[in-house]
Amino acid sequence: MGLTRQYLRYGPAALFGLVASARGNAAFVALRGERGRCVAVPACEHVFVWDTRKGEKVLILKGLKQEVSCLCPSPDGLHLAVGYEDGSIRVFSLLSGEANITFNGHKAAVTALQYDHLGGRLVSGSKDTDVIVWDVINESGLYRLRGHKDAVTQVLFLKEKNLLVTSGKDTLVKWWDLDTQHCFKTLVGHRTEVWGMALISEEKRLITGSADSELRVWDITYIQEVKDPDEPESKKSKGSSPGAEENAEEDETLELDEHPEERLVKCSKVGSIMREGRDRIVTLATDRTGKILACHGTDAVLEVFSVLSEEEVQKKLEKKMKKAKKKAKQNSEEEPERSVELSLQDEIQRVANVRASSKIKSFDLILSPKGELKIVLLLQNNIIESYNLNLSAQVPQAVRASRITIGGHRSDVRTLAFSSDNIAILSAAAESVKIWNRLTLQCIRTMDCEYALCSLFVPGDRQVIVGTKTGKLQLYDLASGSLMETLNAHDGAVWSIALSPDQRGFVTGGADKCVKFWEFELVKDESSVQKRLSMKHVRILQLDEDVLCVRYSPNQKLLAVSLLDCTVKIFYIDTLKFFLSLYGHKLPVLCMDISYDGTLIATGSADRNVKIWGLDFGDCHRSLFAHDDSVMYLQFVAKSHLFFTAGKDSKIKQWDADKFEHIQTLEGHHQEVWCLALSPNGDYVVSASHDKSLRLWERTREPLVLEEEREMQREAEYEESVAKEEQPVVAGETQGEIGLAGKKTIETIKAAERIMEAIELYREEMAKLMEHKAICKAAGKEVPFPVNPILRAYGNITPSAYVLEVFKKVKSSELEESLLVLPFSYVPDLLRLFNEYIHLGLEVELLCRALLFLLKIHFGQITGNHMLVTVIENLKKTTISRVSEARDVLGFNMAGLQYLKREIEAKDEVTFFADATDRFEEKKRKRKKKEKMVLAVL
């Protein structure tokens, strides 16, 4: 067998040029106990935490492969829940920066996340229309709530009651009772998608935002549980507004309750607040206190509203009453009390409009104790802006506090280039040219430019040339960061630029059907004595079609020109005579490159194919189906016949032009890859994508074997297919409103396989033990028993203890799904072992959870098996006794902690395990109220 050719693997080295992705939402996080300074934003698959004051990145929460779609900080400020495009959720610790918990339940992107007020539960909504409630402490899923017919847009816990409110693109707002896990009310007062929701006025009002400029306000009345079914209705009718009674059409609610006594909440529409924006709501949210409400549409304006508290509403009403009384006295009228009432606009007042520099994608608010509102805005063009709004001012005006921009371009990078020393990287977009240091990944120069399409470093790396969409060539000096010269090179866009191998000039191709040859020259500068570099037009080659790409052969004898008619024409450089025509692509060739020895030319086209041609006769060696979308860029690795391609399918691929084999796929970008550049030594690849990120890939010393690579690819495809398979059906469970929280993944299958292997090992060892006992009995003496190497590795433990060790290692969030795919033949052994463990008091909580789940899913088979009757009877006795013991211990500990709490509070006069400041503020308010009453009496 001949030697297989070895390749070296390219791996991800860095992600840079990205401030924040516009896919997810921004959220203030508390780092080192300071709120309102650090903000967490999605950055492709990672989460960046920026210090808005310093403009520095202080923490990176590293993701896996999928793009971040949603963020939610925990109420204690120590954790951050992150939702991803594949439906997974990871909970990161903000202290260590590591992911502690992973939840897998959704089949599509997570669109909404919310913690309850204690931080013990997390609710998630997704594009797959499901809502899942997770137990963060136990690290497991509680239940799945089905009911929405389209993507869920917002989820909210109600603090006072165990209720959940969800909104979706199906125009519905649903109320869920989490005690019984069913939807007990649906609001249908919206004509279009409900894009956002917020709870205000101590959860007595709900505000919904839709696709129009109306913010609908709903009154929430909690109904006490009473025996008389008519009493809640009468209570509500007394408390409802006169306008709602007169006009029955205003109450746009649909009662889905069959029994009036089951009703928990009455929800009726009280009116609307009009926004200034005419488009749909993108984000609608309040600050933590619920005093400030803000929203924005698809434009650059954030509208901020103030929500008055009950006391402030009362004061305002009293003032109105006084004015009305004065007016009545002047007009000598009767008492006007009945006619005086506050409108909705008086209770929810417009504070200010914050105009950002670009379209807003999301925001977050924090109201400081001093009354200053801090706002952070995540913009569409890779910028984070923070504003301060002084609410106590007569006319509140938003003042921009900071702006994080230096880390990236405002628009997509369309061209990249490496300097000859492999250290500097040029990236150019629609508004600027940036020079990056490859080692530190810092931006060292930013220069304004027109819409850039192609670029190169001038030999010597002191200047760069950029070709623009308007047909200009712009020459920049890197030392001063200034524009030295602008030439009108083409009448249309300059699509391509290529440096000549002798480094004395370059060639450009444009949309004006011309190829122009340029030479570098030194000209006298009027402002200084020294000469400066300039560009001189030397020759022109007129063609019949727009030029898309131009490339020199390394010996500078041939010039390859890609045209809009899907062909590539080869010309002699000295005479500009036609030499070859390469035809075969069905769509225009967007990129091409010639190998270092001038023997091969590879062309990448919009027809998704790459063709490899010989330059001597123009024969096509091979056509490769390269990408699932247009091939955007192609470049050979220096001194080899290996080349890289970038496609609109977000992938970068490496190919061997001699063996016509696909070597490696570099996956990382989440959207179209526009361009890439290889360093002159071939050690580095830099790529730019529509997801606003620049990625650096490095050639490692790790050899890459093609067979292994194909095997890994097949495994990845299998894992993907497993995730897409139908979920296993639970016996007796219908596809109703409630379902299991988890989903079948490759991890749950592996966990089930480990349990099965452990039980098989237990069976084998028990059989061996019986055999060994028989041998000892026959021999009449003790014979050494051979210990299984696996059990020896665990410290010579018993087979039953090994099964428990394996069981304990199953992730809490994957336990139910692992047991669901476990065949029933293993269940009897598992039940016998559970009986043994629980009797000894080992892992009672975990085993009871698994036991109850197994009984639920295999109820029919277990009850029908006479062999298991005694096992179940024994389990019943041991489980009840051990669980009651565990309860007693918990009760004793709780009582002890309560006693200690009372002792410490009495001793130090401090409030323990509670927010003392809130209570202090409450006392202060009551004292002031008392003083006012005393003054009024006096």
Helices and strands as residue ranges (DSSP letters): E 7-16, E 27-31, E 34-43, E 46-51, E 56-61, E 68-73, E 79-84, E 88-93, E 99-104, E 110-115, E 121-126, E 131-135, E 140-145, E 152-158, E 163-168, E 173-177, E 182-187, E 196-200, E 205-209, E 214-222, H 231-239, H 242-246, G 248-250, E 253-255, G 260-262, E 265-274, E 283-286, E 292-296, E 301-307, H 310-330, G 337-339, H 344-347, E 348-355, E 360-367, E 372-379, E 384-390, E 398-404, E 415-418, E 424-428, E 432-437, E 443-448, E 452-457, E 463-468, E 472-477, E 482-488, E 494-499, E 505-510, E 514-524, E 531-542, E 547-552, E 558-563, E 568-572, E 578-582, E 589-594, E 600-605, E 609-614, E 620-625, E 631-636, E 642-647, E 651-656, E 661-667, E 673-678, E 684-689, E 694-704, H 706-724, E 738-739, H 746-779, H 789-793, H 799-808, G 812-814, H 815-820, G 824-826, H 827-840, H 844-857, H 859-864, G 866-868, H 869-908, H 916-937
